[in-house]
Amino acid sequence: RNHIPVEITFMDYGIESLESNRVYKLVLAEPAPVIIGRQRPEHPFALGIRGGVNFTEVGLDEKGIKMNTGFHLGLSADYRFTESFGVSTALLFTMKGYKQSNLDVTDLTATASFLELPVMAAVHIQPSNYIRLQLMAGPYVAYGLGGKVKSDHPHTDLDFFNVYEKLEYGIQGGAGMLLANHYFISATYQYGVGDYKNRNIAISIGYNF
């Protein structure tokens, strides 16, 4: 810590003797900086890979809607403004869809692939040096790349995006856990509000570089 010397002179006058002026030095320390809020983390940015399984359906007001299984794979990026708050995003190739079985025909299966971008606020809780918990919520947007709506009898083979719009969007939230600053696992839920009313539970694993 830096110190600032300050000289203060006192004049002493006695009746019987007159002494020389006495000079006293007071050392004033610079005040310590005041820190408001939490400090920025030492490594605020993390790039990683993510992959996992989707359990998807569609929010149609019809009977017989069932979940379909898909997958997702892509890159993730996390940035922490402080030790406890940041933003989490990713660019994912993801497969979604649904099944329907209340028809007078063979069960219908709809599958589609999307390029997806979620952007979520993230709260970080670190109970130990090896574990960091993450609570996330925010919007997502996805663009349709291709898909089919099929049934065997009568034969049906439609382009998914002749039935639904290619732009898909909504909100999502979930929780994750980072182990040893590298290994990641999470569970999230998506609620689509676009033309294709996506309902998706995604289980992900990943690695942060």
C-alpha positions in Angstrom: 0.0 0.0 0.0 1.3 3.5 -0.9 1.9 6.0 1.9 1.8 9.8 1.6 4.1 11.6 4.1 2.7 14.9 5.5 4.8 17.3 7.5 3.1 19.3 10.3 5.1 22.0 12.2 4.3 22.9 15.8 5.7 26.0 17.4 6.5 25.7 21.2 7.3 28.8 23.2 8.4 28.4 26.8 8.7 31.2 29.4 12.3 30.2 30.4 13.6 28.8 27.2 12.7 29.0 23.5 13.3 25.7 21.8 13.7 25.2 18.1 10.6 24.5 16.1 9.7 20.9 16.3 8.8 19.1 13.1 6.6 16.0 13.3 5.9 13.7 10.4 2.5 12.1 10.1 2.2 9.3 7.6 -1.3 9.0 6.0 -2.1 5.8 4.2 -4.1 6.0 1.0 -7.6 4.7 1.6 -8.3 1.2 0.3 -10.5 1.0 -2.8 -14.2 0.3 -2.1 -15.5 -2.7 -4.0 -19.2 -2.6 -4.9 -20.6 -6.0 -5.8 -18.7 -9.2 -6.5 -15.4 -9.3 -8.3 -15.0 -10.4 -11.9 -13.9 -14.0 -12.1 -10.4 -14.8 -13.1 -11.5 -16.7 -16.3 -14.9 -15.2 -17.2 -15.3 -16.8 -20.7 -15.7 -20.5 -21.4 -16.2 -22.2 -24.8 -17.4 -25.8 -24.9 -19.2 -28.6 -26.8 -22.7 -29.8 -26.0 -24.7 -32.9 -27.0 -27.6 -34.9 -25.8 -31.1 -36.2 -26.2 -34.5 -34.4 -26.9 -37.9 -35.6 -25.8 -40.2 -33.5 -27.9 -43.9 -33.1 -28.7 -46.1 -30.3 -30.0 -48.7 -28.2 -28.1 -51.7 -29.0 -30.4 -55.2 -29.1 -29.0 -55.6 -32.7 -30.3 -55.7 -36.1 -28.7 -53.1 -38.7 -29.2 -50.1 -36.5 -29.2 -47.0 -38.3 -28.1 -43.3 -37.5 -27.5 -40.8 -38.2 -30.2 -37.1 -38.7 -29.5 -34.4 -36.6 -31.1 -30.9 -35.3 -30.4 -28.9 -32.0 -30.3 -25.2 -31.3 -30.9 -23.2 -28.1 -31.1 -21.0 -25.4 -29.5 -21.6 -23.5 -26.3 -20.3 -20.2 -24.9 -20.6 -18.8 -21.3 -19.6 -15.5 -20.0 -19.7 -14.5 -16.3 -19.9 -10.8 -15.5 -19.4 -11.6 -11.8 -18.8 -14.8 -9.8 -22.5 -15.3 -9.5 -24.1 -13.9 -12.7 -23.6 -14.3 -16.4 -25.0 -15.3 -19.8 -25.1 -18.7 -21.4 -25.6 -19.3 -25.1 -25.1 -22.0 -27.8 -25.4 -22.8 -31.5 -27.0 -26.2 -31.9 -28.1 -28.6 -34.6 -31.2 -30.2 -33.1 -33.9 -32.7 -34.1 -37.5 -32.2 -32.9 -40.9 -33.6 -33.7 -43.9 -35.5 -32.4 -46.1 -38.6 -32.9 -49.9 -38.8 -33.2 -51.9 -42.0 -32.7 -55.6 -41.0 -32.5 -56.0 -41.2 -36.3 -57.9 -43.9 -38.2 -54.6 -44.7 -40.0 -51.2 -45.8 -39.0 -49.6 -43.6 -36.4 -48.3 -40.3 -37.8 -44.6 -39.3 -37.2 -43.3 -35.8 -37.7 -39.6 -35.0 -37.4 -37.7 -31.8 -38.3 -34.1 -30.5 -37.9 -33.3 -26.9 -36.8 -30.4 -24.6 -36.3 -31.0 -23.2 -32.8 -29.7 -20.3 -30.8 -30.7 -20.0 -27.1 -29.6 -17.0 -25.0 -30.1 -17.3 -21.3 -29.3 -15.4 -18.2 -27.4 -17.6 -15.7 -27.1 -17.6 -12.0 -24.0 -19.4 -10.6 -23.8 -21.1 -7.2 -20.5 -22.6 -6.2 -20.8 -24.8 -3.1 -17.2 -26.1 -3.5 -14.1 -25.7 -5.6 -15.1 -28.6 -7.8 -18.8 -28.0 -8.3 -20.6 -25.0 -9.8 -24.4 -25.1 -10.1 -26.1 -23.0 -12.8 -29.7 -21.8 -13.1 -30.7 -20.6 -16.5 -33.7 -18.9 -18.2 -34.2 -16.9 -21.4 -35.4 -16.9 -25.0 -34.4 -19.2 -27.9 -34.9 -19.0 -31.7 -34.5 -21.7 -34.2 -34.6 -22.0 -38.0 -35.9 -25.0 -39.8 -33.5 -26.9 -42.1 -35.7 -29.8 -43.2 -38.3 -32.4 -42.1 -41.0 -34.8 -42.9 -44.5 -35.8 -41.8 -45.1 -39.5 -42.5 -47.6 -42.3 -42.1 -47.8 -45.7 -43.8 -51.5 -46.2 -44.4 -52.6 -44.2 -46.3 -49.2 -43.3 -47.5 -48.3 -39.8 -46.3 -45.0 -38.0 -47.0 -45.2 -34.3 -46.5 -42.6 -31.6 -46.1 -42.7 -30.6 -42.4 -42.3 -26.9 -43.4 -45.2 -27.0 -45.7 -47.2 -27.6 -42.6 -45.3 -25.3 -40.1 -43.3 -22.2 -40.5 -39.5 -22.5 -40.5 -39.0 -19.9 -37.8 -39.5 -21.4 -34.4 -39.0 -19.5 -31.1 -40.0 -19.5 -27.5 -38.6 -19.5 -23.9 -36.6 -22.0 -22.0 -35.2 -22.6 -18.6 -33.3 -25.2 -16.7 -30.4 -26.1 -14.4 -26.9 -27.4 -15.0 -23.8 -28.5 -13.1 -20.1 -28.0 -13.9 -17.6 -30.5 -12.4 -13.9 -29.7 -12.1 -14.4 -26.6 -14.3 -14.7 -28.8 -17.4 -17.5 -31.5 -17.3 -21.0 -30.3 -17.8 -24.5 -31.8 -17.4 -27.9 -30.0 -17.7 -31.6 -30.4 -18.1 -33.7 -27.7 -19.9 -37.3 -27.3 -20.9 -38.5 -25.4 -24.0 -41.9 -23.8 -24.5 -42.4 -22.8 -28.1 -44.8 -19.9 -28.9 -44.5 -19.8 -32.7 -46.5 -21.7 -35.3 -44.9 -25.0 -34.3 -45.7 -25.1 -30.6 -42.6 -27.0 -29.6 -42.5 -28.7 -26.2 -39.0 -30.1 -25.5 -37.1 -31.6 -22.6 -33.4 -31.7 -23.4 -30.8 -33.6 -21.4 -27.2 -32.4 -22.3 -23.7 -33.4 -21.4 -20.6 -31.4 -22.5 -17.1 -30.3 -22.0 -15.7 -26.8 -21.4 -12.2 -26.1 -22.8 
